[in-house]
Amino acid sequence: MRVGGEIVYVAVGANLGDREATFAAVIESFESERDLLLLAASPVYETAPVGPGGQAAYLNAAIELRTWLAPLELLHRLQRIEARLGRDRGPDAVRWGPRRIDLDLLFYGDQCIELPELVVPHPRAHERAFVMLPMAQLAPKFRHPVVGLSVAEIARRQPDKGDVLVWSRPPGWPGNRADVGESREGG
């Protein structure tokens, strides 16, 4: 087994097509990537969409990975996975509009990164219950490197947390740390 690497957290969202099949395909994609090791997956939640009205509800979750990719390389890898799974990033794509798949790099270890193409931690993650509740399931003690609070504390403070509902586990979605990669202690 490879040593080293960085622990990263990725948000997964989908509200078009067969959302459960898309989530299973995300897990398969991560498991097939050479420089990504799937460590854990949160429960899946159903949430109201953020953005233009008239959208279907989203399924949302968070995934913990170990990677040996640099931050921009990881971003580009996530974008390639999105493209394979049907994400439209064309000029007609609506910001915060409906999508077949959305993979957002939330945290790259405890690093703060500001590049034209990438900002980590994700600049709005701490404001969104649909991100913080799944993160709190994966790594409750993880401290947001900018806000300075644990993700569990941030999740508790979300005003709209009642709008985030646990969804049944999609087929092919890991149920706990024992279902994936190597286990980690302490979250």
C-alpha positions, 0 to 999 in steps of 0.5 A: 500500500502507498504511504503519504498523500493528503486527506481531502473531502469532496462534496457530491451532488446530483438532481438530474437523471437517475441520481442513485445510479449516478452516486454509485458511478461516482464510487466506482469512478473513485475506486478506479482512479490510481491516485485516489483512495476512497476512505469513507462516504457519508450518508446520502441526504436529499435537499432543496436546490440552491439557485434558480427555481423549478429544480428537482431536489438534490441528493448530497453527500461527502466523501473522504479520499486520500490523494497523491495529486496536487490540488489543481491536478485533483480539481481537473481529475474531479472535472474529468469524472464529472464529464464522464458522468454527464456534467455539462459545463458548456457556455449554456450551463446555468450557475447553480442550475440543475446538474447530473453530477457535481463534485466540489473539492471542499478541503485539501487537508488543512490547506488554504489555497487561492488560485484563479481556478481553485479556492479551498476550503470551498468558499461557501461550504460552511454556509450550507447545511447540505455540505456541513451535515454530511461532513459532520458524519465523516469527520466531526472533529475536522477543523475548518481552516478558515472558520476555526470551528469543527465541522460538527459545530458548524453543522449544528449552527446551520439554520436550514439543517431541518431541510436536509433529510437522510435518504436511503443508501443508494445501491453501491454506496458505501455504508460505513468505513468498513465498506471502503479503503483503509479505515482511519481513526479520529475523523 
